[in-house]
Amino acid sequence: MRKFCESGKKRWDNPRELLLRIYQLLYSHFGFRHWWPGESEFEIMLGAILTQNTNWKNVERAIKNLKDKKVFSPKQLMTLDLNKLEELIKPSGYYRQKARRIKEFLEFFLSPPISGSIEKMKKIPTAPLRRMLLEIKGIGPETADSILLYALGKRVFVIDAYTRRIFSRLGLVSEKESYEQLQNFFEQNLPKSAKLYNDYHAQIVELGKNYCAKKPACQNCPLKPLKRCQINFD
């Protein structure tokens, strides 16, 4: 059975107009999200790896462990014993896999042409830098794009499970579309702004966590005024 949250769904001929209206509704409800939390670009990059398959509170615990042991710099983490690294990031889950992914990333980060410099990393054009990140074992499109957008201010729109779920329920995309197809939809229909991409995705995360979960809470959803959400309960 397919249920429409509201009857009389409004037709939007302009995806750009609709995407901006969605952002306005979310911003009005949640306010500016100040995402991604982190005291430095490096911390944000590390957090992007640690947050895979877990929630942010677990990531915070893992990062706190590393800081408490004073091994949070790239060089300190690179020379840290692998077993010790696994122990310290254990709260983030999948800690053995993530410890190896961190080591792989650090080898990339500390080697030429980046040589441990955030500024050198920022100067590399987005497309080749994204390809370089995707060549690192364990770094997929969502993690790579999180690093590019949140740590480096590159204009790439991050796609996650919340994005796919919410915008397919709105009838704007198909759940079966690829990561790249979904990303292109947003990047082609939104102003080219890293600040907008950053906060838009953070708004999506808030909506997914608080309203548009697998079992949705549609009654008070900020997007209810659009009258276009459709939930498949089959």
trRosetta pair geometry for C-beta under 8 A, 3 or more apart (Angstrom, degrees):
i j d omega theta_ij theta_ji phi_ij phi_ji
1 232 8.0 159 87 -155 42 52
1 233 5.3 -15 70 62 88 105
1 234 6.5 157 24 -67 45 70
2 230 5.9 10 177 179 104 109
2 231 7.3 164 -159 83 59 42
2 232 5.2 -26 -108 -104 81 70
2 233 7.4 174 -97 20 29 74
2 234 7.5 -18 -61 -28 69 101
3 230 7.1 162 84 -158 42 61
3 231 5.0 -17 65 64 94 93
3 232 7.9 174 23 -88 70 22
3 233 6.0 35 -2 -10 112 116
4 7 6.2 99 102 -86 129 49
4 9 6.6 -101 -157 -51 135 114
4 229 7.2 134 -160 86 58 54
4 230 5.2 -31 -100 -102 67 80
4 231 7.9 167 -93 21 19 71
5 218 4.5 -142 -128 -171 122 139
5 221 7.3 -22 -177 34 158 140
5 224 6.6 -113 136 -122 128 79
5 227 7.8 -147 86 -135 87 41
5 229 4.1 10 16 77 130 107
5 230 7.2 -131 -4 -79 81 30
5 231 6.6 79 -53 -10 91 105
6 9 7.1 127 89 -80 85 66
6 224 6.3 117 -43 -168 131 75
6 226 7.9 148 44 82 138 54
6 227 3.9 -96 100 -128 131 73
6 228 7.5 -23 59 -20 104 29
6 229 7.0 72 14 39 88 85
7 227 7.2 -33 76 -164 27 111
8 227 5.7 -25 87 167 79 144
9 171 7.9 47 -172 17 149 154
9 227 5.3 -167 -110 129 45 84
9 228 4.4 93 -150 -105 103 67
10 226 6.7 -116 40 -178 114 57
10 227 5.5 89 -8 68 89 108
10 228 6.3 -78 46 -56 71 108
12 15 7.2 105 124 -87 112 38
12 17 6.4 -156 -165 84 109 104
12 18 4.1 82 154 -70 159 122
12 21 7.9 -137 -116 31 144 142
12 228 7.7 -46 -3 -65 111 162
14 17 3.9 59 95 10 116 114
14 18 6.6 162 91 -13 63 84
15 18 5.6 -59 -146 41 36 111
15 19 6.0 36 158 -21 71 106
15 172 7.0 114 -133 -149 104 108
15 185 7.4 -98 170 -173 149 89
15 189 4.5 -61 112 -134 108 150
16 19 5.9 -54 -145 36 28 109
16 20 6.4 22 158 -13 62 108
16 189 4.4 -148 -81 -169 69 81
16 190 7.0 173 -133 -75 79 37
17 20 6.1 -62 -151 40 27 107
17 21 6.3 29 152 -21 64 109
18 21 5.5 -54 -146 36 32 113
18 22 6.4 37 154 -22 65 102
18 172 7.2 -174 115 -100 139 126
18 226 7.9 78 -153 -139 95 126
19 22 5.7 -50 -150 32 32 114
19 23 6.6 32 151 -18 63 104
19 186 7.0 153 -142 -129 147 68
19 189 5.3 117 3 123 149 115
19 190 5.7 -100 123 -75 142 91
20 23 5.5 -50 -149 35 36 113
20 24 6.4 40 151 -22 65 103
20 190 7.4 148 -68 -119 81 77
21 24 5.6 -51 -148 33 33 114
21 25 6.5 33 154 -18 65 104
21 226 7.2 126 122 -97 121 106
22 25 5.9 -56 -151 36 31 110
22 26 6.4 25 154 -14 65 109
22 170 7.7 -2 -99 -126 138 165
22 223 6.3 8 -133 -113 85 114
22 226 7.2 9 -89 -70 80 145
23 26 5.8 -59 -147 41 31 108
23 27 5.9 31 157 -20 68 110
23 196 7.5 1 -151 -165 159 96
23 199 8.0 83 -158 106 111 97
23 200 5.3 -49 -110 -112 116 95
23 203 6.5 120 -136 58 66 161
24 27 5.8 -54 -141 38 27 111
24 28 6.2 30 158 -21 63 107
25 28 5.9 -55 -148 34 27 112
25 29 6.5 19 155 -14 61 111
25 222 5.1 148 150 150 97 99
25 223 5.7 111 112 -93 147 59
25 225 6.7 -162 -118 45 135 116
25 226 7.4 -88 -29 -42 166 103
26 29 5.8 -64 -150 40 31 107
26 30 5.8 -12 170 16 72 114
26 200 7.9 95 72 -140 143 56
26 203 3.8 89 140 178 137 129
26 204 7.5 -21 -137 -61 164 46
26 206 7.3 132 -169 69 107 115
26 207 6.1 -66 -120 -52 116 122
26 222 5.7 117 -96 106 50 147
26 223 7.4 0 -63 -61 84 92
27 30 6.8 -69 -123 55 22 82
27 31 6.9 53 -173 -117 57 13
27 32 7.0 21 -147 -70 93 56
27 199 7.3 44 -97 146 104 124
27 203 6.3 -55 -64 -98 61 143
28 222 7.3 160 72 -159 89 122
29 222 3.8 -79 -36 -105 160 138
30 33 6.4 6 133 -74 121 93
30 203 5.8 167 50 -127 142 80
30 206 4.8 85 -119 114 153 162
30 207 7.7 -99 -41 -53 138 74
30 222 7.5 -73 -26 -48 87 162
32 199 6.1 -53 -143 -131 73 134
33 199 5.6 154 29 -141 100 75
33 202 3.5 -168 79 136 157 136
33 203 6.3 -147 -33 -60 132 60
33 205 7.9 103 -153 56 160 110
33 206 6.6 -146 -103 -34 127 129
34 37 7.5 52 124 -78 90 73
34 202 8.0 170 50 -177 31 166
35 150 7.2 -67 138 -120 77 118
35 198 6.4 -180 81 168 87 88
35 199 6.9 140 38 -105 100 50
35 201 7.5 -123 94 87 142 88
35 202 3.6 166 20 -98 146 135
35 205 7.6 126 -110 39 166 140
36 44 5.2 106 91 -138 124 108
36 47 6.8 169 156 92 124 139
36 48 7.8 10 178 -68 166 89
36 146 7.3 81 -69 -172 157 96
36 150 3.9 25 5 -160 130 139
36 151 7.7 -41 55 -54 133 64
36 198 7.7 -111 -23 -156 78 102
36 202 7.8 -157 -73 -84 60 114
37 47 7.5 -170 80 -145 75 171
37 56 7.5 89 38 -172 126 133
37 60 8.0 -7 102 -88 139 105
38 41 7.6 97 120 -95 132 15
38 43 3.9 171 -163 100 104 107
38 44 3.9 -163 45 -65 167 76
38 47 5.8 -130 -82 -2 122 143
38 150 7.8 94 19 149 134 114
38 151 7.8 -30 79 -97 157 83
39 43 5.3 60 46 15 71 159
40 43 4.7 101 54 3 78 101
40 44 7.2 -139 96 -4 45 85
41 44 5.6 -55 -153 35 35 113
41 45 6.5 36 151 -20 67 104
41 118 4.8 102 74 -135 146 142
41 151 4.4 97 -162 -168 81 89
41 152 6.8 77 -153 -71 125 56
42 45 5.6 -53 -150 35 35 112
42 46 6.3 32 153 -16 67 105
42 73 7.9 19 131 -140 163 47
42 74 6.4 -108 -144 -52 138 98
42 118 6.9 -105 -52 -72 83 119
42 151 7.7 93 -63 -148 19 128
43 46 5.7 -54 -146 39 32 110
43 47 6.1 37 153 -22 65 108
43 63 6.7 68 -155 -147 99 135
43 72 7.6 6 -91 177 92 120
44 47 5.5 -54 -146 37 30 115
44 48 6.5 39 152 -28 63 100
44 147 7.5 139 121 -123 92 55
44 150 5.1 -150 178 123 131 105
44 151 4.1 176 92 -85 121 90
45 48 5.7 -48 -154 25 32 115
45 49 7.2 26 151 -12 61 100
45 105 7.4 175 153 166 111 140
45 109 7.8 115 135 -93 156 142
45 147 5.0 51 -121 -126 83 100
45 151 4.7 35 -57 -84 83 164
46 49 6.0 -57 -161 35 38 108
46 50 6.2 28 149 -14 71 112
46 63 7.0 123 109 -104 122 102
46 102 6.8 38 -136 -125 88 108
47 50 5.5 -59 -138 43 35 108
47 51 5.8 35 164 -27 70 110
47 59 5.5 76 -145 171 83 135
47 63 6.6 -10 -84 -66 90 136
48 51 6.3 -50 -137 30 23 110
48 143 5.2 125 151 -154 101 74
48 146 4.1 165 -131 105 122 124
48 147 5.1 -145 58 -61 167 76
48 150 7.0 163 -71 55 119 129
48 151 7.2 -86 -20 -26 134 121
49 52 6.6 -35 -177 -9 38 111
49 98 6.2 133 146 -154 96 92
49 101 5.4 -179 -163 118 121 120
49 102 5.8 144 117 -80 155 75
49 105 6.2 -108 -71 -19 149 157
49 138 7.6 53 -145 127 103 114
49 139 7.4 -53 -102 -95 95 87
49 143 6.2 64 -91 -155 54 130
50 54 7.4 -56 152 55 68 128
50 59 4.6 124 114 -129 117 94
50 62 5.4 -167 -157 79 141 146
50 63 7.1 -167 43 -52 170 90
50 89 6.4 -125 -119 -157 113 119
50 92 4.5 -85 -170 -136 95 155
50 98 6.0 76 -110 -168 57 141
50 102 7.9 30 -63 -72 83 115
51 54 6.2 -130 -155 65 41 84
51 55 7.9 -18 -148 179 84 11
51 56 6.3 -1 -119 -94 114 64
51 59 4.9 -16 -80 -71 77 145
51 92 7.5 -89 -77 -153 31 112
51 146 8.0 -126 57 165 129 169
52 94 7.1 -68 97 67 100 143
52 98 6.9 178 51 -95 113 107
52 143 6.4 -21 -70 -76 112 121
53 93 6.2 -117 109 106 97 128
53 94 5.8 57 75 -4 134 140
54 58 4.5 -85 163 71 126 140
54 59 6.5 146 98 -48 117 84
54 92 5.3 176 47 -173 165 61
54 93 4.5 162 -79 33 125 125
54 94 7.5 -146 -39 20 113 100
55 58 5.6 99 64 8 69 101
55 59 7.5 -129 110 -4 39 92
56 59 5.2 -52 -151 35 45 116
56 60 6.3 50 151 -24 72 100
57 60 5.6 -48 -150 31 34 115
57 61 6.8 37 151 -20 63 101
58 61 5.7 -50 -152 31 35 113
58 62 6.6 34 150 -18 65 104
58 91 5.0 -166 -161 146 76 87
58 92 5.1 132 138 -110 101 43
58 93 6.3 15 159 -8 153 97
59 62 5.7 -56 -151 36 34 110
59 63 6.2 31 153 -16 68 107
59 92 5.5 60 -94 -111 54 105
60 63 5.8 -55 -144 39 31 109
60 64 6.2 36 155 -23 64 107
61 64 5.7 -53 -148 34 29 114
61 65 6.7 36 151 -24 62 101
61 91 3.8 -73 99 121 124 165
61 92 7.5 -172 69 -55 90 67
62 65 5.7 -50 -156 28 33 115
62 66 6.8 29 150 -16 63 103
62 88 6.9 96 -160 135 71 69
62 89 4.2 46 -156 -139 120 64
62 90 7.3 175 -104 46 96 37
62 91 4.8 -153 -59 61 78 97
62 92 4.1 -11 -41 -36 151 107
62 95 7.9 -172 -116 -110 129 104
63 66 5.7 -55 -153 36 36 111
63 67 6.3 32 152 -16 68 107
63 72 7.7 58 -166 -122 73 120
64 67 5.7 -57 -145 41 32 109
64 68 6.0 35 156 -24 67 108
65 68 5.8 -55 -144 35 27 112
65 69 6.5 13 160 -6 62 110
65 88 4.3 173 129 -168 123 81
65 89 6.9 -164 68 -73 133 40
65 91 7.1 156 -19 9 133 119
66 69 6.1 -66 -150 45 27 102
66 71 5.7 -99 -163 73 75 83
66 72 4.8 107 135 -88 104 83
66 77 7.3 6 -153 -91 128 109
66 88 5.5 99 -74 152 69 134
66 89 7.1 21 -52 -70 109 84
67 70 7.2 30 -179 -78 37 39
67 72 5.0 17 -89 -51 62 141
69 88 6.2 -83 12 -114 148 135
70 76 7.5 -106 136 -164 61 162
71 76 4.4 -158 -155 144 61 120
71 77 6.0 116 151 -76 89 62
71 80 5.3 77 -178 -81 138 134
71 88 7.4 -114 62 -82 129 175
72 76 6.7 23 39 69 25 133
72 77 7.0 19 -148 -50 21 108
73 76 4.5 87 56 9 85 107
73 77 6.9 -161 85 -6 41 88
74 77 6.0 -63 -148 40 26 107
74 78 6.2 28 156 -24 64 109
74 106 5.7 165 -163 -138 85 98
74 109 5.9 -119 -143 109 138 130
74 110 5.9 167 149 -71 124 103
74 116 5.6 179 80 -130 151 98
75 78 5.6 -52 -144 33 31 114
75 79 6.5 14 162 -5 65 108
75 110 7.0 116 -85 -112 69 135
75 116 7.3 8 -52 -115 92 143
76 79 6.4 -68 -149 45 27 97
76 80 6.2 44 150 -45 64 103
77 80 5.3 -39 -144 10 34 122
77 85 6.9 85 -158 -110 79 122
77 102 6.5 -87 164 154 128 120
77 103 8.0 -147 143 -89 91 59
77 106 5.9 -153 100 -91 107 151
78 103 7.1 114 -129 -134 58 68
78 106 4.5 -165 -85 147 93 138
78 107 7.3 131 -131 -68 112 57
78 110 6.1 0 -73 -20 157 156
80 84 5.5 -116 172 83 97 116
80 85 5.0 112 112 -61 121 100
81 84 4.2 80 69 7 96 109
81 85 6.9 -166 90 -10 48 84
82 85 5.6 -54 -149 35 33 113
82 86 6.4 38 152 -22 65 103
82 99 5.9 109 -165 147 78 127
82 100 7.4 32 -148 -79 120 69
82 103 6.8 -19 -106 -58 98 146
83 86 5.6 -49 -150 33 33 115
83 87 6.5 36 151 -21 63 104
84 87 5.6 -52 -152 33 34 114
84 88 6.4 29 154 -17 66 107
85 88 5.9 -58 -147 37 31 108
85 89 6.3 4 164 3 68 111
85 99 4.5 130 111 -141 110 111
85 102 6.7 -151 174 73 137 138
85 103 7.5 130 83 -55 170 100
86 89 6.6 -74 -142 49 24 91
86 90 6.7 57 154 -68 61 83
86 95 5.0 107 -161 136 71 107
86 96 5.5 20 -127 -93 126 57
86 99 4.4 -57 -77 -43 72 157
87 90 5.9 -21 -160 -30 30 117
87 95 7.8 108 -59 153 14 147
89 92 5.1 -30 173 21 86 120
89 95 5.0 159 97 -139 86 99
89 98 5.9 -125 129 101 140 124
89 99 6.1 170 48 -75 131 84
89 102 7.5 166 -35 -23 165 150
90 95 4.5 -34 -104 -64 47 163
92 95 6.2 118 62 -89 86 82
92 98 6.0 -69 99 64 128 173
93 98 7.9 90 89 -16 51 137
94 97 4.6 -35 167 43 98 117
94 98 5.5 101 106 -25 86 102
95 98 5.6 -58 -136 45 32 109
95 99 6.0 41 161 -29 67 103
96 99 5.9 -49 -147 28 27 112
96 100 6.9 21 155 -11 59 105
97 100 6.1 -65 -160 39 31 107
97 101 6.3 29 149 -19 68 109
97 138 6.7 163 170 -122 92 132
98 101 5.3 -52 -143 37 37 114
98 102 6.2 43 155 -24 67 101
98 138 7.9 163 -108 177 41 145
99 102 5.8 -50 -151 32 30 113
99 103 6.6 31 150 -17 62 104
100 103 5.6 -51 -148 36 36 113
100 104 6.3 38 152 -20 66 104
100 137 7.6 -46 135 101 104 119
100 138 6.9 140 99 -33 90 154
101 104 5.6 -52 -147 36 34 113
101 105 6.3 34 154 -18 65 106
101 136 7.6 89 -158 143 75 107
101 137 6.9 -130 -109 102 70 75
101 138 3.6 -112 -106 109 110 152
101 139 6.9 140 -161 -52 108 73
102 105 5.7 -55 -147 38 30 111
102 106 6.2 30 154 -20 65 108
103 106 5.7 -54 -144 37 29 111
103 107 6.5 35 154 -24 63 102
104 107 5.9 -51 -153 29 30 113
104 108 6.8 28 150 -13 61 105
104 136 5.2 136 136 -170 111 94
104 137 5.0 -115 -138 51 166 91
104 138 6.3 128 49 32 146 115
104 139 7.7 -147 104 -20 122 104
105 108 5.7 -58 -157 38 35 111
105 109 6.0 31 151 -20 70 111
105 136 5.6 63 -88 -176 64 153
105 139 6.8 111 -85 -60 102 127
106 109 5.4 -54 -136 41 34 112
106 110 5.8 20 167 -10 69 112
107 110 6.5 -61 -137 44 21 100
107 111 6.2 17 162 -20 59 118
108 111 6.2 -69 -145 35 22 107
108 114 7.2 47 145 29 67 138
108 132 7.0 144 -166 159 127 100
108 133 7.8 126 143 -107 159 51
108 136 5.4 -67 -30 -88 151 121
109 114 5.6 -80 -156 105 43 143
109 116 6.3 71 141 -95 84 48
109 121 7.5 -14 -135 -78 80 135
110 114 7.5 -35 -46 91 7 101
110 115 6.8 21 -176 -147 40 31
110 116 4.9 27 -119 -62 63 92
111 114 6.9 54 73 47 50 89
111 115 6.9 -49 142 -79 14 52
112 115 5.4 16 -85 -54 57 97
113 120 6.4 -151 136 164 81 123
113 124 7.2 127 87 -78 125 120
114 117 6.0 -162 176 48 62 72
114 120 5.2 159 -138 98 49 117
114 121 4.9 34 -130 -73 113 87
114 124 7.7 -52 -81 -24 90 134
115 120 6.5 35 44 45 88 164
117 120 3.8 72 87 8 117 108
117 121 6.5 178 98 -12 63 82
118 121 5.4 -57 -152 36 35 116
118 122 6.3 37 151 -23 68 104
118 151 7.8 -119 -142 161 112 102
118 152 7.7 -162 -170 -100 88 83
119 122 5.6 -50 -147 33 33 113
119 123 6.6 33 154 -23 63 105
120 123 5.8 -57 -153 31 33 113
120 124 7.3 41 150 -29 62 95
121 124 6.1 -47 -163 15 37 111
121 129 7.1 101 -173 -137 72 132
121 152 6.4 -107 122 -105 104 127
122 152 5.2 -177 -102 -153 78 96
122 153 7.3 24 -134 45 112 101
124 128 6.1 -108 172 85 102 103
124 129 4.2 122 110 -70 117 110
124 132 7.5 -24 151 15 155 145
125 128 5.4 68 71 25 92 99
125 129 6.6 -175 85 -9 41 98
126 129 5.9 -71 -146 43 24 108
126 130 6.0 26 162 -23 67 109
126 148 6.4 78 -143 -160 91 131
126 154 4.7 138 -108 -161 108 128
126 155 7.1 -69 -80 48 158 70
126 156 6.5 166 -167 -48 130 110
127 130 5.9 -54 -147 32 26 111
127 131 6.7 26 154 -17 61 104
128 131 5.5 -52 -150 35 38 113
128 132 6.4 41 151 -22 67 103
129 132 5.5 -51 -150 33 35 115
129 133 6.5 35 152 -19 66 103
129 148 6.8 135 108 -106 117 106
129 152 7.8 -121 139 125 155 172
129 154 7.5 -153 75 -79 137 158
130 133 5.8 -53 -149 36 33 111
130 134 6.3 30 154 -17 66 108
130 144 5.7 94 -149 154 73 127
130 145 7.3 25 -126 -80 113 67
130 148 6.1 -5 -86 -69 90 147
130 156 7.1 131 -87 -84 133 157
131 134 5.8 -58 -146 39 31 109
131 135 6.7 37 153 -27 63 103
132 135 5.8 -54 -157 26 31 114
132 136 7.7 39 146 -28 59 94
133 136 5.9 -45 -168 13 42 114
133 139 5.3 -111 164 139 78 145
133 143 7.8 -156 160 107 118 86
133 144 4.0 136 114 -130 130 104
133 147 6.2 -177 -133 64 150 142
133 148 7.3 -124 0 -50 161 100
134 139 6.2 -135 -110 104 31 99
134 140 7.4 39 -128 -143 81 25
134 141 6.9 15 -102 -79 114 58
134 144 5.4 -22 -64 -67 75 159
135 139 8.0 4 57 62 32 116
136 139 4.2 41 77 13 103 129
139 143 5.0 -124 -150 92 69 127
139 144 5.4 92 159 -63 105 89
140 143 5.5 89 52 19 65 102
140 144 6.8 -126 104 -6 28 97
141 144 5.7 -60 -140 40 27 110
141 145 5.9 20 165 -14 66 112
141 159 7.3 -1 122 52 119 102
141 179 4.9 114 81 143 159 156
141 180 7.6 -118 -129 -61 156 73
141 183 7.9 -115 169 -43 131 144
142 145 6.1 -59 -143 41 25 105
142 146 6.3 30 155 -24 62 107
142 158 6.3 76 -148 -165 69 92
142 159 6.5 -102 -95 74 89 63
142 160 5.7 87 -135 -91 133 77
142 179 7.4 -114 -51 -138 80 135
143 146 5.6 -53 -147 33 30 114
143 147 6.6 32 154 -18 63 103
144 147 5.9 -57 -157 34 31 111
144 148 6.4 28 150 -18 66 109
145 148 5.3 -51 -142 39 37 114
145 149 5.9 25 162 -11 70 109
145 156 4.7 -128 -145 124 95 128
145 157 7.4 -15 180 88 137 28
145 158 4.6 163 116 -101 117 75
145 159 7.4 47 63 18 160 68
145 183 7.6 -134 -105 -115 159 136
146 149 6.3 -59 -137 45 25 100
146 150 5.5 -10 180 13 65 120
146 151 7.8 60 134 -6 63 96
146 158 5.5 64 -75 -114 68 140
147 150 7.0 -59 -112 51 14 87
147 151 5.1 -26 -161 28 55 126
147 152 6.7 36 147 -2 66 109
148 151 7.4 12 -35 50 6 86
148 152 5.4 -54 -151 52 38 119
148 154 4.0 -56 171 53 91 131
148 156 4.9 29 103 30 133 134
149 152 7.4 29 -1 55 7 76
149 153 7.3 36 -166 -115 36 14
149 154 5.9 -87 -79 65 44 74
149 155 7.7 68 -109 -118 83 14
149 156 5.3 -118 -60 64 98 82
149 157 7.6 84 -85 -99 144 19
149 158 5.7 -107 20 -39 151 106
149 194 6.3 178 -148 -152 75 92
149 197 5.9 -112 -140 115 129 122
149 198 6.0 173 162 -85 108 79
149 201 7.6 62 128 19 160 150
150 158 8.0 6 -29 -40 101 144
150 198 6.5 123 -95 -125 68 102
153 194 4.9 75 -171 148 65 165
154 194 6.5 147 92 -105 15 125
155 187 7.8 110 145 -132 92 106
155 192 5.4 32 -172 -174 153 83
155 193 6.9 126 -122 68 110 4
155 194 4.9 -102 -85 -66 66 80
155 197 6.4 141 -151 -5 60 147
156 183 7.3 -11 -173 -163 83 125
156 187 7.5 -30 -140 -87 45 129
156 197 7.0 137 82 167 29 160
157 183 5.4 164 72 -148 97 75
157 186 4.2 -144 135 100 171 133
157 187 5.2 -150 3 -60 120 85
157 190 7.2 108 -77 42 137 140
157 197 4.9 -127 -95 -141 69 113
157 200 7.5 -32 -134 81 103 128
157 201 6.9 165 -163 -60 71 116
158 163 7.8 -180 112 -33 64 147
158 197 7.4 114 4 164 77 102
158 201 4.9 50 57 -126 102 160
159 163 5.0 -118 -147 72 64 150
159 164 6.9 71 178 -49 100 87
159 179 5.3 171 73 -151 140 77
159 182 4.8 99 -121 101 146 125
159 183 5.3 -101 -28 -67 124 83
159 186 7.7 -179 -75 6 94 137
160 163 5.3 107 50 5 58 102
160 164 7.4 -118 106 -2 34 91
160 201 7.6 95 7 -163 109 107
160 204 7.7 147 49 113 102 125
160 205 7.4 32 58 -87 143 90
161 164 5.7 -55 -148 38 35 111
161 165 6.1 33 156 -18 68 110
161 208 7.6 122 98 -161 78 151
162 165 5.8 -61 -146 40 29 109
162 166 5.9 20 163 -15 68 112
162 204 5.3 137 118 146 118 94
162 205 5.6 140 46 -103 167 47
162 207 7.1 130 179 76 120 84
162 208 3.1 -73 -133 -63 117 161
162 209 7.6 -31 -103 -34 138 66
162 212 7.2 105 -156 89 84 112
163 166 6.3 -59 -139 39 23 104
163 167 6.0 -3 173 3 62 117
163 182 6.6 113 127 165 121 135
163 201 7.3 -34 -71 -129 121 82
163 204 5.4 22 -83 170 75 152
164 167 6.9 -71 -139 46 16 93
164 168 6.1 13 166 -15 59 117
164 173 7.3 -98 -137 98 55 129
164 175 5.8 82 169 -132 103 68
164 177 8.0 -166 -128 58 96 89
164 182 6.5 -57 -90 -108 79 160
165 168 6.3 -67 -147 38 19 105
165 169 6.4 17 158 -16 60 111
165 175 7.5 38 -93 -109 44 106
165 208 6.6 101 65 -122 126 108
165 212 6.3 154 118 144 111 110
165 214 7.7 -88 -139 -88 149 55
166 169 5.9 -65 -156 37 27 110
166 170 6.5 20 151 -14 65 109
166 204 6.1 -150 30 -151 155 93
166 207 6.1 63 -107 108 145 127
166 208 6.1 -97 -47 -77 117 90
166 212 4.9 71 -97 125 90 163
167 170 5.3 -47 -142 39 40 114
167 172 4.6 -66 -176 62 91 115
167 173 4.7 36 122 23 110 110
167 182 7.6 133 72 -146 142 107
168 171 7.5 50 -180 -72 34 23
168 172 7.4 -101 -82 53 26 67
168 173 5.5 -70 -78 81 67 77
168 174 6.2 55 -119 -155 104 18
168 175 4.4 30 -107 -58 165 79
169 212 6.7 -165 41 -151 155 121
169 216 7.7 120 -141 -68 162 152
169 229 5.3 12 144 -155 100 84
169 230 6.0 -168 -168 63 60 55
169 231 6.0 12 -141 -85 112 61
170 223 7.2 -68 -93 160 117 148
170 226 7.2 -5 -138 113 107 151
170 228 5.7 51 -159 107 71 106
170 229 5.8 -39 -93 -98 60 65
170 230 7.8 140 -106 20 12 76
171 228 6.0 -103 29 163 121 104
171 230 6.0 62 -53 18 104 118
172 185 7.4 127 147 168 103 142
173 177 5.5 -84 179 20 103 143
173 181 7.8 144 -151 122 115 101
173 182 5.8 62 -161 -112 158 87
173 185 6.0 -129 -87 0 120 177
174 177 4.8 117 67 -29 86 94
177 181 4.1 -115 179 90 107 132
177 182 5.3 131 106 -53 119 85
177 185 7.9 42 140 -25 160 133
178 181 4.6 99 53 4 79 102
178 182 7.1 -147 92 -2 43 85
179 182 6.0 -63 -154 39 28 108
179 183 6.2 27 153 -19 66 111
180 183 5.6 -53 -143 38 31 113
180 184 6.2 35 156 -22 65 105
181 184 5.8 -53 -148 35 28 112
181 185 6.7 37 151 -27 61 101
182 185 5.6 -48 -155 24 34 117
182 186 7.1 24 154 -10 64 102
183 186 6.2 -61 -157 39 34 104
183 187 6.0 20 155 -10 71 115
184 187 5.8 -61 -135 46 31 105
184 188 5.6 25 167 -17 69 115
185 188 6.4 -62 -141 39 17 104
185 189 6.3 -16 167 9 56 121
186 189 6.4 -83 -143 50 23 92
186 190 5.6 -5 174 0 68 123
186 197 7.7 103 143 -120 124 92
186 200 7.8 159 -163 119 127 146
187 190 6.6 -61 -119 44 22 96
187 192 7.6 44 -163 -103 79 77
190 193 7.5 -100 143 33 101 89
190 196 6.3 -171 167 124 121 133
190 197 7.2 130 109 -78 146 77
190 200 7.2 -50 -135 -47 158 170
191 196 6.0 85 70 19 97 164
193 196 3.8 68 85 11 116 109
193 197 6.5 175 91 -11 61 82
194 197 5.6 -54 -143 40 33 112
194 198 6.0 41 154 -28 65 106
195 198 5.7 -52 -149 31 27 116
195 199 6.6 9 161 -4 63 107
196 199 6.4 -64 -145 44 28 96
196 200 5.7 31 160 -25 67 114
197 200 5.8 -56 -138 36 24 113
197 201 6.4 20 165 -15 61 108
198 201 6.6 -70 -161 36 20 102
198 202 6.6 14 151 -14 61 112
199 202 5.3 -55 -146 40 38 115
199 203 6.2 45 152 -24 69 101
200 203 5.7 -53 -153 32 30 113
200 204 6.6 34 148 -21 63 103
201 204 5.4 -48 -151 31 38 117
201 205 6.6 42 150 -22 66 100
202 205 5.6 -48 -152 31 35 115
202 206 6.7 36 150 -18 64 102
203 206 5.7 -53 -152 35 34 112
203 207 6.4 34 151 -18 66 105
204 207 5.7 -56 -149 37 31 111
204 208 6.2 31 154 -19 66 109
205 208 5.7 -57 -147 38 29 112
205 209 6.2 25 158 -17 65 109
206 209 5.9 -58 -144 39 28 108
206 210 5.9 -5 169 7 66 119
207 210 6.5 -75 -134 51 21 91
207 211 5.4 -47 -166 47 64 109
207 212 5.2 22 145 15 89 113
207 221 7.6 60 -154 -153 99 91
207 222 6.7 -99 -107 38 105 114
207 223 7.2 44 -143 -17 139 116
208 211 7.7 -52 -80 57 10 67
208 212 5.2 -53 -106 75 47 94
208 213 6.8 99 175 -82 57 52
209 213 7.2 35 -153 -76 19 95
210 213 7.9 -168 68 -38 9 99
210 217 7.5 -75 147 49 56 129
211 216 6.5 25 156 -160 63 82
211 217 5.1 -105 -138 64 58 92
211 218 7.4 99 -180 -90 98 32
211 220 7.1 -128 -112 85 115 76
211 221 4.6 125 180 -108 142 82
211 222 7.1 -159 -9 8 165 79
212 216 5.4 -6 -129 -118 45 105
212 221 6.9 71 -58 -125 85 124
213 216 6.0 171 51 -90 60 45
213 217 7.1 41 22 -6 101 87
216 221 7.4 -3 175 -70 111 130
216 231 6.0 -127 26 -103 138 140
217 220 6.5 -17 138 43 102 88
217 221 6.9 154 98 -61 67 85
218 221 5.2 -37 -150 -14 44 125
218 224 6.9 117 173 -92 74 103
218 229 6.6 -173 -134 99 115 145
218 231 7.1 -103 -63 -31 137 140
219 224 7.8 6 170 -87 19 146
220 224 7.5 -101 -175 -22 13 140
221 224 4.7 128 72 -45 87 91
221 229 7.1 16 93 -20 160 165
223 226 5.2 -21 176 10 80 122
223 229 6.4 105 109 -53 113 123
224 227 7.5 41 168 -65 51 54
224 229 7.4 -56 -104 9 49 130
226 229 7.0 92 77 -30 110 83
